Amino acid sequence: MHRRSFLKTAALGAVAAAAPALAAPALAQGRTLWRMQTSPVTGPAETALDAARLAARINTLSDGLLTVEAVPANGAAQQAVALDAVIAGQADMGHGPVQAWQSRAGALPFFAGMPYGLTAMEMASWLDRLGGNAVRDAVHDSFGVQAFLCGDTGPQAGGWFRTALAGIEDVQGLRLLSSGLAAQVWRKMGLSPVAMAADETLAALQAGALDGIEFGGPARDLAMGYQQECKHYHAVSFTKPAMAFELIVDKDRYLALPQDLREVLRVACAAAHRDSLAAAAAQDAAALHSLMTTHGVTVYPTFPDSILQAGGKAAAEVFTALRDSSDPLARRTAESYLAALAILRQKADGADATYHAARARFLQI
């Protein structure tokens, strides 16, 4: 069976309870009306509004010629519902974090956020300036969709632990909430990653079924209430330096749009990406301050060196496995990504890191 036919059959099963399939874009007085399926998002209420804001921006920039209705996911929806709904013809477009469907293809994790990989801004540079968009288009063509980077929460937090961590020996055998490639890295380091629904995680932590939580950034973590149970918090993750969001559009319907409306989608998504980074930086800074001053949480700026070193070794093994994959798209994406990383890290690890260190030491305000 052709890959796209197989994916469509699987997606139809995943969204069988959704609205009837759309035969064609609805038209009203020369206007195109599209349905945007959103993915479930757990965290600050403002994050859940990102899809609605993007829909409104598209409506405004197109002067109503392309009108988008954002449809929230129901409580029982799978994380990948946004992609599945578009593949199955249940929606014209979908919105959500790439990590929700990153297991669908070997190349997709590169567009979500790789352990020890590109930061949010570096990922945007790779996509827009260093050839990343070409490989992303090739990957998404296999699903019959067009993808646009439309948001990122920036670096996630390293997570919550019941006790202070002195080194790699302290994490051996710990049951840590984690998923995706991050879970692969932690497993290589000696932990026991556990995956579960977000709404079950606090209860599992309280019941002792989890020893630690790797969930989101400070704002999302604060909203989840983990500070009630854990008081040791690592502020920056090495497994999730970015968490990108995509707008997924049915490829045939995208190509049928006039050029000006295609440009509306591109500009709207670029603005949404900028806004989400600014909002996440402000929200996470405020949440981190609240955790320290109001909730009595001990915040560690990073992990002990032995944990970071073990994480780097494990991340390199994950990169190598994808680069040497039998999947040609995964190999092509890995090669493009690693080439961009080699270029971008020179400035980030050099001049940028030196500046941040100097500011921390010498700006006394």
C-alpha positions as a printed Julia matrix, in Angstrom:
365×3 Matrix{Float64}:
   0.0    0.0    0.0
   1.27   3.52  -0.83
   2.58   5.34   2.25
   0.05   8.18   2.0
  -2.85   5.74   1.54
  -1.69   3.81   4.6
  -1.4    7.01   6.66
  -4.84   8.15   5.55
  -6.39   4.8    6.53
  -4.76   4.98   9.97
  -5.79   8.59  10.45
  -9.39   7.82   9.52
  -9.51   5.32  12.34
  -7.97   7.8   14.79
 -10.55  10.49  14.06
 -13.62   8.37  13.32
 -15.62  10.24  15.94
 -14.78  13.64  14.47
 -16.91  15.71  12.1
 -17.77  14.36   8.62
 -14.99  14.54   6.03
 -14.78  17.76   4.08
 -15.39  17.19   0.38
 -13.93  20.57  -0.57
 -13.26  23.97   1.0
 -16.56  25.68   1.78
 -17.17  28.85  -0.22
 -19.34  31.8    0.72
 -19.5   34.9   -1.47
 -16.03  34.23  -2.87
 -14.57  33.51   0.57
 -12.82  30.28   1.53
 -13.89  28.8    4.88
 -11.47  26.36   6.49
 -11.61  24.21   9.62
  -8.49  24.1   11.84
  -8.27  21.12  14.19
  -6.18  21.84  17.29
  -4.25  19.39  19.42
  -4.83  19.03  23.17
  -2.53  21.46  25.0
  -1.95  21.23  28.75
  -0.59  24.25  30.57
  -1.27  28.0   30.88
  -4.6   29.07  29.42
  -2.83  31.52  27.11
  -0.99  28.65  25.37
  -4.3   27.03  24.52
  -5.33  30.26  22.77
  -2.4   30.21  20.31
  -4.37  28.34  17.64
  -7.34  30.69  17.94
  -5.03  33.7   17.68
  -3.41  32.27  14.57
  -6.82  31.66  12.99
  -7.85  35.25  13.78
  -4.61  36.6   12.3
  -5.16  34.66   9.07
  -8.71  36.02   8.89
  -7.49  39.59   9.38
  -4.51  39.46   7.0
  -6.63  37.92   4.25
  -9.42  40.46   4.82
 -11.73  37.52   5.37
 -10.97  35.88   2.02
  -9.57  32.92   3.95
 -11.64  32.44   7.09
 -10.38  29.85   9.56
 -12.38  28.3   12.39
 -10.22  26.83  15.17
 -11.87  23.68  16.55
 -10.62  22.61  20.0
  -9.8   18.95  20.55
 -12.27  17.08  22.72
 -11.18  15.54  26.0
 -10.64  12.07  24.54
  -8.65  13.22  21.51
  -5.25  11.72  20.81
  -2.24  14.04  20.9
  -1.77  13.66  17.13
  -5.39  14.53  16.31
  -4.39  17.72  14.43
  -2.28  15.82  11.91
  -4.65  12.84  11.73
  -7.69  15.02  11.07
  -6.0   16.67   8.08
  -4.76  13.37   6.64
  -8.24  11.86   7.03
  -9.97  14.84   5.4
 -11.72  15.83   8.62
 -10.05  19.25   8.67
  -8.37  21.57   6.2
  -5.58  22.4    8.62
  -4.3   21.4   12.05
  -2.31  23.1   14.8
  -0.19  21.6   17.55
   3.26  20.7   18.91
   5.32  18.54  16.57
   6.23  16.28  19.48
   2.58  15.11  19.47
   3.17  13.27  16.19
   6.97  13.0   16.06
   6.83   9.19  16.23
   5.06   9.03  12.84
   8.33   9.33  10.89
  12.01   9.04  11.72
  12.71  12.59  10.51
   9.96  14.38  12.45
  11.79  14.71  15.82
  14.23  17.1   14.18
  11.35  19.54  13.68
  10.12  19.13  17.26
  13.27  19.63  19.35
  16.29  17.32  19.61
  18.28  16.46  22.77
  21.28  18.78  22.94
  20.1   20.13  19.58
  19.12  23.46  18.1
  17.39  26.09  20.22
  14.13  27.62  19.02
  15.81  30.51  17.22
  18.5   28.25  15.8
  15.8   25.94  14.46
  14.14  28.87  12.73
  17.51  29.78  11.21
  18.0   26.21   9.97
  14.55  26.11   8.4
  14.52  29.55   6.81
  18.19  30.17   5.98
  20.14  26.91   6.0
  18.08  24.54   3.89
  15.8   23.07   6.53
  12.56  24.0    4.8
  13.43  21.88   1.77
  13.84  18.72   3.82
  10.81  19.55   5.94
   8.69  19.83   2.8
   9.98  16.46   1.59
   9.13  14.83   4.92
   5.64  16.31   5.09
   4.91  15.49   1.45
   4.76  11.84   2.51
   1.73  12.77   4.63
   0.13  14.9    1.92
   0.45  18.1    3.96
   2.22  21.45   3.91
   3.8   22.47   7.23
   4.63  25.91   8.65
   6.59  26.63  11.81
   4.11  28.67  13.86
   5.31  28.67  17.45
   7.82  27.48  20.02
   7.83  27.52  23.79
  11.62  27.76  23.84
  13.81  25.66  26.16
  11.9   23.35  28.46
  12.8   22.82  32.1
  15.02  19.94  33.22
  12.29  18.86  35.57
  11.37  17.93  39.1
  13.12  15.52  41.47
  12.3   14.58  45.05
  15.88  15.02  46.26
  18.9   17.04  45.2
  21.05  15.42  42.52
  24.79  15.33  43.16
  25.73  13.31  40.08
  24.86  10.6   37.6
  24.75   7.95  40.32
  21.73   9.66  41.9
  19.49   9.14  38.88
  20.06   5.43  38.35
  16.75   3.56  38.19
  14.59   6.62  38.85
  11.1    6.52  37.34
  10.94   9.75  35.35
   8.0   11.06  33.36
   9.42  11.52  29.86
   8.6   10.68  26.27
   9.99  10.61  22.74
  13.7   10.98  22.12
  14.13  12.58  25.55
  13.02   9.28  27.07
  15.54   7.44  24.91
  18.33   9.65  26.24
  17.29   9.21  29.88
  17.05   5.43  29.42
  20.6    5.32  28.06
  21.63   7.23  31.2
  20.17   4.59  33.51
  16.72   6.0   34.31
  13.36   4.31  33.75
  11.23   6.7   31.65
   7.47   6.5   32.14
   4.83   7.82  29.73
   1.3    8.71  30.82
  -1.49  11.19  30.16
  -0.75  14.68  31.45
  -3.8   14.76  33.74
  -2.55  11.64  35.54
   0.96  12.87  36.3
   0.47  14.84  39.53
  -1.49  12.01  41.14
   1.2    9.53  40.07
   3.86  11.74  41.61
   1.89  12.05  44.84
   1.3    8.29  44.97
   5.01   7.55  44.58
   4.62   5.98  41.13
   7.03   8.6   39.75
  10.35   9.8   41.18
  10.58  12.78  38.86
   8.78  14.78  36.19
  10.06  16.16  32.89
   7.06  18.02  31.52
   7.38  21.56  30.16
   8.72  24.99  30.96
   8.21  26.74  34.32
   4.82  28.24  33.36
   3.38  24.9   32.26
   4.9   23.12  35.28
   3.5   25.69  37.71
   0.05  25.32  36.16
   0.27  21.54  36.62
   0.95  21.92  40.35
   4.1   19.79  40.59
   5.53  22.2   43.16
   3.05  20.74  45.66
   5.01  17.49  45.73
   8.59  18.25  44.61
  10.88  21.04  45.75
  13.97  20.39  43.61
  13.68  21.89  40.14
  16.21  22.03  37.3
  15.52  25.1   35.22
  16.95  24.12  31.83
  16.59  20.87  29.95
  19.3   19.35  27.76
  16.79  16.89  26.27
  14.3   19.53  25.07
  15.99  22.81  24.07
  12.95  23.68  21.96
   9.32  22.64  21.52
   8.12  23.69  18.09
   4.52  24.02  16.91
   3.36  23.54  13.34
   0.43  24.56  11.22
  -0.41  21.52   9.06
  -2.37  22.23   5.85
  -3.81  19.75   3.38
  -1.32  19.98   0.5
  -3.86  19.89  -2.34
  -5.95  22.63  -0.77
  -2.86  24.68  -0.05
  -1.72  24.45  -3.68
  -5.22  25.45  -4.84
  -4.97  28.76  -2.95
  -3.96  31.88  -4.89
  -0.43  33.06  -4.23
  -1.5   35.98  -2.03
  -3.36  33.67   0.39
  -0.39  31.3    0.54
   1.69  34.31   1.55
  -0.9   35.17   4.21
  -0.35  31.74   5.76
   3.42  32.19   5.74
   3.33  35.68   7.27
   0.71  34.73   9.87
   2.74  31.72  11.0
   5.97  33.75  11.18
   4.23  36.31  13.39
   2.74  33.56  15.56
   6.2   32.03  16.04
   7.65  35.38  17.16
   4.73  36.01  19.53
   4.91  32.58  21.13
   8.63  32.91  21.86
   8.12  36.34  23.44
   5.16  35.12  25.51
   6.94  31.96  26.67
  10.04  33.9   27.75
   7.94  36.31  29.84
   5.65  33.65  31.3
   8.48  31.26  32.19
  10.52  34.01  33.86
   7.54  35.03  36.0
   6.71  31.42  36.85
  10.31  30.64  37.83
  10.33  33.65  40.15
   7.06  32.47  41.7
   8.39  28.95  42.24
  11.37  30.31  44.13
   9.72  33.09  46.14
   6.19  31.8   46.77
   6.39  28.01  46.65
   9.74  27.38  48.36
  11.23  25.5   45.41
  15.0   25.16  45.14
  15.88  25.99  41.53
  19.1   24.7   39.99
  20.24  26.53  36.84
  21.52  23.27  35.36
  22.37  19.64  36.19
  25.64  18.39  37.7
  28.4   17.93  35.14
  28.37  14.14  35.28
  24.67  14.1   34.33
  25.23  16.61  31.52
  28.18  14.59  30.23
  26.2   11.35  30.24
  23.35  13.16  28.53
  25.66  14.44  25.82
  26.99  10.95  25.14
  23.45   9.53  24.95
  22.26  12.37  22.69
  25.18  11.77  20.31
  24.14   8.11  20.06
  20.57   9.16  19.19
  21.84  11.54  16.5
  24.11   8.86  15.07
  21.31   6.31  14.9
  19.11   8.71  12.93
  21.94   9.79  10.66
  22.69   6.12   9.88
  19.02   5.16   9.54
  17.74   3.02   6.68
  15.08   5.72   6.16
  16.44   8.03   3.43
  14.37  11.02   4.63
  15.61  10.57   8.2
  19.2   10.44   6.93
  18.73  13.5    4.72
  17.12  15.45   7.56
  19.81  14.44  10.06
  22.57  15.52   7.68
  20.94  18.91   7.05
  20.25  19.43  10.77
  23.77  18.49  11.87
  25.32  20.73   9.21
  23.26  23.66  10.53
  24.16  22.77  14.12
  27.86  22.84  13.27
  27.5   26.36  11.88
  25.15  27.84  14.47
  26.82  26.46  17.58
  30.07  28.34  16.82
  28.44  31.63  17.75
  26.1   30.24  20.41
  28.8   28.31  22.27
  31.33  31.1   21.8
  30.38  34.77  21.67
  26.81  34.34  22.95
  27.84  32.15  25.9
  30.66  34.54  26.77
  28.28  37.49  26.75
  25.72  35.78  29.01
  28.44  34.75  31.45
  29.84  38.29  31.54
  26.41  39.84  32.07
  25.71  37.47  34.95
  29.02  38.36  36.6
  29.39  42.07  36.01
  26.05  43.83  35.43
  25.12  44.89  38.96
  21.64  46.37  38.65
